[in-house]
């Protein structure tokens, strides 16, 4: 049993060591599920070593931690990596042979059918739920191996074998708990570092904007005034008048950019959050932009509106809505549609803006909110930076689904202020 205990510890080390090594060697990179080759090699090698140090119960019946790297391959490597590792496992298990081979194949097929769709939901959960799901899944899979073998293949399940199997269920659960904990800790660390770097950039931008905005706007005001005076002159022709209009439009655009810079650096801590009727604010934002939508030949519609409340700063919420709706209008095709809906989903207010415009590639979606990144020809990306900052201030979250030449869906979830305590506090403000 000493040897078996050593084998268990070796298998746990085999599973955890590549994860620790990856974090140590690739410290400044984001953990990407798309690193297919790396994860395929790592998890296949891990599974092979687990089989090499397996505990043999009977002829061809072995116990090991092979299902842990298999599970991690699907979740953190993606379905492509999961399939590669599964095929590798089929070959290795065939070579090992024995009565347990067919049971292993049945469990593999059942497990693959269940886990195939889970990665797309898994990364929307918090760490606690991820660990809970991982432990539960591995416990079920580990328990199915002896259960199916007993029911379908008349394998002997003595008391001692049952105890060993239960022990391995526990070992599988502990190992996957440690593995997921390490991976998620690393992911959270990378996200935190990314957030700190972004906040540092925003702070610098805000400080620079605050220091130069006043000096820039003063001459801009003078220039605008003189251009307006020139445009009323009777000595200019239509071409010159159109040139002056372009000058005014560009001055307005420059002023909007300065306002966005100031919004990034603005400190709203001194403003007390108030109760906001989101449906009413959405209607106001639609009315504000209805003429802009008409000019761009886009139909703007407010649908599925429920009376919902959040705690926040009204001007910031309206700015957030206007920024996103305006982007949707600009992205929409001629005779296109932009719809806005407000719904209460559980404890959150869900705001959805959908357009049928040009859409975005996965790379463009990933870069949303980065400084100076924009898909528009004359865009600066500052509007979306302000929008995401406001969502963060309100403890909300956002998600973008987009398909090139099909359109974009921008979804915002904000904490609902529907419980009595929050409503009472807000009404007293």
N, C-alpha and C positions, 0 to 999 in steps of 0.2 A: 504493500500500500504506500510505502515511502516513495517508490518509483512512480506510482500513479500520482501522488501529490506533487512530485517534481514535474511530471508531465503537465499537470494542470497549470502550475505556475509558469512553465515555459510557454504554454499556449497563450496565456494571458499576456505575457511579455511580448510574444510574437504579434499579437493583435494591436497592442498599445504602442509598441516601439516606433513603427513607421509614422504614426500620428505625431508623436513627440519629436521625431527627427524632422518631419516636414515643417513643424512650427519653428524649430531651431534654425534650419537652413534657409527657409523662405520667410524671413521675419517681416519684411516690409511689403509683401504682396498680399492682395486680397485672395482669400480662399475661393476658388472658382469651381463650380460643379462641372464646367466644360473641359477640365484637364483630363481628358479621356485616357490618353496613353499612360500618364503617370498612375492614375488610380487603378487602371486595368492591371498593370504590372504589380502594383503594391498589393491589391486585394487578392489577386490570383496567387501570388507568392505566399501571402499570409494564409490563405486557405490550404495550400499545399503543405505548409509547415505544420498547420494544425492537424492535418490528416497523418503526417509523419509521426507526430507525438501523441496520437490518439490512444485512448485506453481501450483495449480489446476485452469485450465481455464474452463473446462466443465466436463461432466461426462466421467471419464477415460482419459481425455486429460490433460496431465501435462507437465510442462516445468522444466528442471533441467540440471545439468552439468554432467549427467551420461556418455556422450560420451567422455568426457575428460579422465577419468580413463580407459575407454575401449580402447581408442587410445593409451595411454601410456603403457597399458598392452601388446599390440602387438609390439610396437616399442622398448620399453626398457625391457620388460620381455621375448619377443620372441613369436613365434606362439603358443607354448604350453600354456603359460600363457594367451595369448589372447583368446584361445578356452575355457579355464577354466572359465575365466571371462564372456565370451559370454554366455556359458551355464547357469552360475549363473544368468545372466541378464534375460535370457529367462524365467527361473523359477520365479524370482521376479516379472517380468512384467506380467506374467500370473496371479499371485496372485492379483496384483493390478487391472488387467482387464480393462474394458472400451473400448470405441471406438478407442482410440489411440494405443491400443495394436498391432493391425495388421500393422498399419503404422510403429510402432517401429521395428517390426520384419522384415519388408521389407527393411527398412533403415539399419538394422543390417546385413542382408545378403549381400546387395549391398556394404556396407562399408567393410565387411570382404573380399569379392572378390577383392576389389581394394587394400586393405592394405596388403594382404597376402604376396606379394613378395617384399614389400618396405623395410623391415628392413635390408636386405642384401645390399641395395644401400644407405640407410639413413646414415649409419655411415661412409660413404666415403665423405659426404658433410661437409662443414664448418658450423659453428654455425648459420650464417646468413641464409643460405639455409635451414637448419633444421627448424628454427623458421618459415620461410616463408611457407614451405610446411605444417607444423603443423597447422598454423593459417588458411591457405587456405582450408585444408582438413576439419577442424572443422567447418569453416563457411559454406562449402557446405553441410556437414552432418546435421548441425543444421537447415539449410534452407530447406533441403529435407523433414524434418518431417512434417511441416505444408503444404508444397506443395503437397506431395503425399496424405496426408489426405484429402485435398481439391479436388484433381483430381480424386481419386479412391473411396473415401468413402463419398463424398458429405458433408464433414464437413464445418460448417459455418466459413468463414474467414472475420470477421468484421474488421472495421478500427482499433478499439482498440486492438483486438486480434493480428492483423498484426503488430502493433507498439510494442506490448509485445514480439512477436516472433523475430522481428528485434533486440530488446534490448537484447534478450537472445543469438542471434547470436554473438553480440558484446561481451557479458559476456563470452561466450565460447571461443572466440578468445583471449580475455585478459587472461583468466585463463590458457589456454594451452601455451600462450606465456610465462607467468610467470613460469609455470611448466618446460617447455623445457629449459628456461634460467637457472633455478636453477640446473637442471640435467646436462646440458652441462658445466656449470661453474664448477661443482664438478668434472666432468670427466676431464676437461682441467687442473684443479688444481692437480689432481692425476697424470696425464701424465707429468706435469711440475715437480712435486716432484720426479717422477721416473727418469726423464731426468737429474735433478740436481744430484741425487744420482749416476747415471751412470757416469756423467762427473767427479764427485769427485773421483770415483774409477779409471777412466781413467787417471786422473791427477796424482794420487798416483803411478799408474803403470808406467806412463811415466817418472816420476821423479826417481823412483827406477831403471828403465831400463837404463836411461841415465847415472846414476851414476856407474852402475856395468858392463855395456856392454863392455866397453873398457878393464876392468880388466879380464873379462871372455874370450874375443876374443883373447887376447895375448897368454895365455897358449893353447887355442884351435888351434891356428895357429901352434904353436910348435909341438903339438901332431899330427896334420895332416901331417906336414912335415916328422916327424919320421916314421909315419905309411906308407907313400908313399915310403920312403926309404926302409923300411922293405919289402914292397911288391915287390920290384925289386930284392931282394936277391934270389940267386939260392939255398939257403939252407932251404927253406920252401916248404912244400908240398901243394897240392891243397886245402885240408881242412883248413890249416892255412891261405892260401891266401883268401879263402872265408870269414874267420873270420875277416881278415883285411878289406875286402870290407864292411862288416857289420859295422865295426868301423867307416869307412869313411862316410857311409850313415847316421849313427847316429850323427856324427859330423855335417854333412850338415843339418840334421833336427834341431839340436840344434841351429845352426846358423840362420836358417829360423825363429825359434821361437824368437830369440833375435831381428831379423829384424822386426818382427811383433810387439814386445813390443816397439821398437823405433818408429815405425810408429804411434802407439797409442799416444805416448807422443810428437810427432813432431808438432811443431808450424809452420803452413804454411802461417801465416798472412803476412809475408814479401815477399812472392812470388806473383807476379802480375798475375791474371787470363788472359789467352790468348784464342784466337779463336781456337777451336779444331774441326777437321773433325771427327765426331763420327764413320762414316762408315769406314773411313781409319784406325782409331784406332782399330775398331773391327776386321778388316782384319789382322792388325799387331798382335793382341792378338791371333787370330786363328793360324797364322803362327808360333807364338812362342810355342804354345801348341800342334801343330799337331803331333810332334814326341811323346809327352807324351801320347796323345790319342792312337796312334798306338801301343805303348808298352802295354797299358791297353786294347787293342783290342776293341776300341770304335771309331765309325765314327763321325768325327767332321765336321759340315756343317754350312756355312754362307748363310742365305736365306733372302729374302725380304729386301734388303739393299737400303735405300734411302740416298742421300747426305744430311746430316744434320749437324748442328753446335751447339756447346754449348760453354759457357765461363767457363774455369777452368784451372787446372794445368795438362798438358798432362801426366806426370809421375804418378800422382794420379789416373787419369781416367784409364790408362792402368793397374795399380795395381788392381783397383776395378774389371775390366773385367777379368783379369787373375785369381783372387781369386775365382770368381763365376764360371767361366768356368772350372777351375781345380776341384772345388768341384763337379760340374756336371759330369765330367769325372770319378771321383772316385766313385760317386754314381751309375753310369750306370752299367748295367749288361754286361757280355761278349757278344760281337757282338751287343752291344747297340748303341744308337744314341744320340748325343747332337747337338742341333740346336741353332744358334744365329741369331736373326733378329733385324734390326734397322729401325724404321719407324717414320715419323713425324705425330703426332696426335694433331691437333690444334696448341696450343702454346707450346707443349712439344715434346721432343724426347723420344720415347719409345724403350727401349732395353729389349728384351725378351730372356731368356736362358731356354731351355726346355730339360729335359733328361727323358729317359724311365727306370729309375733305381728303386731303392728299395723304394723310397718315404719316407714320414714322417707322423707321427701321428699328430693330432691337437695340442697335448701338446708339441711335438717337434717343430712344427712351431711357437708356441707361445713363446718358449724359445730361438728362433734364436737371436743371437746378445748378449746373456748374457755372462758375463765373465766366461771363462773356461768351457763353455757348448759346447759339440760337439757330433755328432752322430757317428763319426769315432772312431775306437778303439784307435788310437794314436793321435787323434786330440786335440787341445787346445781351439778351438773356437775363437782364436785371429784373424785369417784371416777374418772371417765374421764380427768381431767387427771393424776391420780396414775398411772393405768394407762399412759398414753402416755409419761409421764416414765420409768417403769420400762422400757418397751420401748426408749426411746432410750438409757438407761443400759446396756442389754445389747446395744447396736449392732444392734438389730433394726429391722424395718419393719412397718407394718400397713396393712390395706386393708379397707374396709367396702363391701359391696354390699347394697343394701336397696331394697325395692319396697313402696310403701304398700299396706297390707292383705294383704301376701303374706309378709313376714318379713324377717329380716336375717341376713347372713353376715359375721362378724367374723373376719378372717384375720390371724394374726401369724406372721412369719418371723423366727427367731432363728438366729444363726450356730451351727452344730453343732460340738461339741467332740469330734469323732470321731477326729481324727488322734492318733497316739501321743504326740507332744510335749505337746499340751494335756492329754491324759489323765494323763500322768506328772506334770505340774506340779500338776494339780488333786488328785491322790491324795496328793501330798506335803504338801498344806495341812492 
